[in-house]
C-alpha cells in the first residue's frame, strides 16, 4: 500500500520507534528491502536519490515501487536529498508520495523560501515534504559537505524553520555523516542537542547518514577483496537514544551498498562458471534483506506495519 510519509512517521514519533528509510537504485535492492519489511511487518520508506534517478530513470523506479507497494505493509516512495526543484516537481507530479528538499547548504532565507515552494506544490498532491536545516558532513551523490562541527542544527532555528515552512518532517544535523569512510572510529551523536530540538520541534525528526557499517558485512566484503579497513558508523546505542528522543525516520544507504557489494564479490568468487546474472545477484539480495531486517529490529519498527 503506497502512502504519504506522514502516515507512517506521525505514529512513529508518538510511539517512539523509527521507520527505516532505505535507498534503492535497482530491482535487486528493492526486492530485498520489501521482502524484509513484509517479513518483519514493518512500514518502510523506499528512497531514491537524484543519482538513482539519473541511473535508473524516474519512470522505471516509480513503476517498480508501485508493484512492490502491493505488499501488505505501508510503503512510501520518497525522493531523498532533492536539490533540483525541477526534479522535485516531477517527482510530486509523477507518483512519489514524499519528497525532500535539501536546502541545508543554502543561506537560511533561500532555504526557507524554496522549502515553502516545495510544500505548496506537494500539498496540492497530498505528498509529504521533508526539509533539512543544518548540513551533514560527508559525500552525498554529487556534493562534499565539509566541517560537520560547524553545521550542527540550532534547536531554536529548527523550530522556527519547521513552523514557517509547514514541512511534515525535519532532517537535523547532530553528528552523522554520509559514506563508508566517514569516521576513523565510531561516532557519537549529540543527543543533548537532539533533546533540545525535540522539545521545540513537534514534527517527526529525520536522521541522515546513520548507517552503522555492520561488521559482518564489512568482513565479508574485505574477505573478497574490498579495502574497508577504516569503515565505521553510528553506534547502535546512539541510534536507540535518538529514537527515544524524537527521531522517527532513519536513512540507511551505506550498509545496503556494502551488503550488495559483498554479495556480488562472494558470488563472483564462488560461482566462477555461472553466467546467469540472476544467480550471481541472489547473494546480494539475501545480504541486503538481512541488513534491512536487522535495522527494523534496531529501530523497533517490527510489527508496526
C-alpha positions in Angstrom: 0.0 0.0 0.0 1.6 3.3 -1.2 1.1 6.1 1.4 2.4 9.6 2.2 5.3 9.6 4.6 3.4 11.5 7.3 1.1 8.5 7.6 3.9 6.3 8.9 6.0 9.0 10.6 3.4 10.5 12.9 2.7 7.2 14.8 6.4 6.5 14.9 7.0 9.8 16.7 4.1 9.2 19.1 5.1 5.6 19.9 8.9 6.0 19.9 10.1 3.9 17.1 11.7 4.9 13.7 10.7 3.9 10.2 13.6 2.6 8.1 14.2 4.7 5.0 16.2 2.5 2.7 17.9 3.8 -0.5 17.5 1.7 -3.7 19.0 2.0 -7.2 17.8 -1.2 -8.8 15.3 -4.1 -8.7 17.6 -6.3 -6.5 17.7 -3.7 -3.7 14.0 -3.0 -3.9 13.2 -6.7 -3.7 15.5 -7.1 -0.7 14.0 -4.3 1.4 10.4 -5.1 0.5 10.9 -8.7 1.4 12.4 -7.7 4.7 9.6 -5.3 5.5 7.0 -7.8 4.6 8.6 -10.5 6.8 9.0 -8.1 9.7 5.6 -6.4 9.2 7.4 -3.1 9.2 6.4 0.1 7.5 9.1 1.1 5.0 10.2 4.2 3.2 11.8 3.4 -0.2 14.1 6.2 -1.2 15.7 7.2 -4.5 18.2 9.9 -4.7 18.7 12.2 -7.7 21.7 10.0 -8.6 19.4 6.9 -8.6 17.0 8.7 -10.9 19.9 9.6 -13.2 21.0 6.0 -13.2 17.7 4.1 -13.5 15.2 6.7 -14.7 12.3 8.1 -12.7 9.6 6.2 -14.6 11.3 2.9 -14.1 11.8 3.5 -10.4 8.2 4.6 -9.9 6.8 1.6 -11.8 8.9 -0.8 -9.8 7.9 0.7 -6.4 4.2 0.7 -7.4 4.4 -3.0 -8.0 6.4 -3.5 -4.7 3.7 -1.5 -2.8 1.2 -4.3 -3.4 2.9 -5.8 -0.4 0.6 -5.9 2.8 2.5 -3.1 4.5 2.6 0.7 4.3 5.2 1.7 1.6 6.4 5.3 1.0 8.1 6.3 -2.2 10.5 9.2 -1.2 12.8 11.4 -3.1 16.0 11.7 -0.9 18.1 14.8 -0.9 16.3 16.6 -3.6 18.2 19.8 -4.6 16.9 20.3 -8.1 13.5 21.9 -8.0 12.7 20.6 -11.4 13.2 17.0 -10.4 11.3 17.6 -7.1 8.3 18.9 -9.1 8.4 16.0 -11.5 8.5 13.5 -8.6 5.5 15.2 -7.0 3.5 15.1 -10.2 4.5 11.6 -11.3 3.7 9.5 -8.2 6.2 10.0 -5.4 4.3 10.1 -2.1 7.1 12.0 -0.3 9.9 14.4 -1.3 12.8 16.0 0.4 14.0 19.4 -0.4 17.6 19.7 0.9 18.4 23.4 1.1 20.7 22.9 4.1 23.7 24.3 2.3 21.8 27.4 1.2 21.5 30.7 3.1 18.7 30.4 5.6 16.3 32.7 3.8 16.8 30.9 0.5 16.3 27.5 2.1 13.1 28.8 3.8 11.7 30.3 0.5 12.4 27.2 -1.6 11.1 24.8 1.1 7.8 26.8 1.2 7.6 26.5 -2.6 8.0 22.7 -2.4 5.4 22.4 0.3 2.9 24.4 -1.8 3.5 22.0 -4.8 3.2 18.9 -2.5 0.1 19.9 -0.7 -1.9 20.0 -3.9 -1.0 16.3 -4.5 -1.2 15.2 -0.8 2.5 14.5 -0.9 4.6 14.7 2.3 7.6 17.1 2.5 10.9 16.5 4.4 13.0 19.6 4.9 16.6 20.0 6.2 18.3 22.5 8.3 22.0 22.2 9.2 24.3 20.5 6.8 25.6 16.9 7.3 29.3 16.2 6.6 30.4 13.6 4.0 29.8 12.6 0.5 26.3 12.5 -1.0 25.7 11.8 -4.7 27.5 14.8 -6.0 28.4 17.1 -3.1 31.0 17.1 -0.4 29.9 18.8 2.8 32.8 19.8 4.9 33.4 20.5 8.6 30.4 18.9 10.3 31.1 20.6 13.6 30.4 24.0 12.1 27.0 22.9 10.8 25.1 21.2 13.6 21.5 22.2 13.8 20.5 25.1 16.1 17.3 24.0 18.1 15.6 27.4 18.1 16.3 28.0 14.4 15.0 24.5 13.7 11.7 25.2 15.5 11.2 28.5 13.6 12.0 26.8 10.3 9.6 24.0 10.8 6.8 26.3 11.8 7.3 28.8 8.9 7.7 26.2 6.2 4.9 23.8 7.5 7.1 20.8 6.4 5.9 17.4 7.5 9.3 16.2 8.8 12.7 17.8 9.5 16.1 16.4 9.0 18.7 17.7 11.5 22.4 17.5 11.9 23.5 16.1 15.2 26.9 14.5 14.2 26.2 12.0 11.5 27.9 11.8 8.1 27.5 10.2 4.7 29.6 7.4 3.2 31.5 4.3 4.3 34.7 6.2 5.2 33.1 8.9 7.3 34.8 8.2 10.6 38.2 6.9 11.8 36.3 5.4 14.7 32.8 5.1 15.9 30.8 8.3 16.1 28.7 9.5 19.0 25.6 11.6 18.3 24.9 14.9 20.0 22.0 13.5 22.0 21.7 16.6 24.2 21.3 18.8 21.1 18.6 16.3 19.9 16.7 16.6 23.2 16.5 20.4 22.8 15.4 20.1 19.2 12.7 17.5 20.1 11.3 19.7 22.8 10.8 22.6 20.3 10.0 20.7 17.1 6.9 18.6 17.2 7.4 17.3 13.6 8.9 13.8 13.1 12.7 14.2 13.1 14.9 12.6 10.5 18.4 11.2 10.9 20.6 11.1 7.8 23.9 9.3 7.4 23.0 6.8 10.1 24.5 3.5 8.7 26.3 1.5 11.3 28.6 -0.1 8.7 27.8 -3.6 10.0 30.9 -5.5 10.9 29.8 -8.9 9.5 29.1 -7.3 6.1 32.4 -5.3 6.1 34.4 -8.5 7.0 32.7 -10.4 4.2 33.5 -7.7 1.7 37.1 -7.5 2.9 37.4 -11.2 2.7 36.6 -11.0 -1.0 39.0 -8.2 -1.7 37.3 -4.9 -0.7 39.5 -2.4 1.1 37.3 -1.1 4.0 39.6 -1.1 7.0 38.6 2.3 8.3 34.8 2.0 7.6 32.9 2.8 10.8 29.5 4.1 11.6 26.9 5.2 14.2 26.7 3.1 17.3 23.5 1.1 17.9 23.2 2.5 21.4 23.2 6.1 20.0 20.5 5.0 17.5 18.3 3.8 20.3 18.8 7.0 22.2 18.0 9.1 19.1 14.7 7.2 18.6 13.9 7.7 22.3 14.3 11.4 21.9 12.2 12.1 18.8 13.9 10.6 15.7 11.2 8.9 13.6 12.9 8.3 10.3 16.4 6.9 9.8 18.1 6.8 6.5 20.2 3.8 5.5 22.2 3.6 2.3 25.9 2.7 3.0 25.1 -0.5 4.8 23.0 -1.7 1.8 25.7 -0.7 -0.6 28.2 -2.7 1.4 25.9 -5.7 1.5 25.3 -5.6 -2.2 29.0 -5.3 -2.9 29.8 -8.2 -0.5 27.2 -10.4 -2.0 28.4 -9.8 -5.6 32.0 -10.3 -4.6 31.2 -13.6 -2.9 29.1 -14.8 -5.9 31.9 -13.9 -8.4 34.5 -15.7 -6.2 32.4 -18.9 -5.6 30.4 -19.3 -8.8 33.2 -18.9 -11.4 31.4 -20.9 -14.1 28.0 -19.3 -13.6 26.9 -16.8 -16.3 23.3 -16.3 -15.1 23.1 -12.8 -13.6 20.0 -13.9 -11.6 22.1 -16.4 -9.7 25.1 -14.1 -9.4 22.9 -11.3 -7.8 20.9 -13.6 -5.4 23.6 -13.5 -2.6 23.4 -9.7 -2.8 19.6 -9.8 -2.3 20.0 -12.1 0.6 22.6 -9.9 2.4 20.6 -6.7 1.8 17.5 -8.4 3.1 19.4 -9.4 6.3 20.7 -5.9 6.8 17.3 -4.4 6.4 15.7 -6.8 8.8 18.4 -6.1 11.4 17.7 -2.3 11.1 14.0 -2.9 11.6 14.6 -4.7 14.8 17.0 -2.0 15.9 14.5 0.8 15.0 11.7 -1.1 16.8 9.5 -0.8 13.6 8.9 -4.6 13.6 5.2 -5.4 13.8 4.2 -1.7 13.2 3.2 -2.2 9.6 
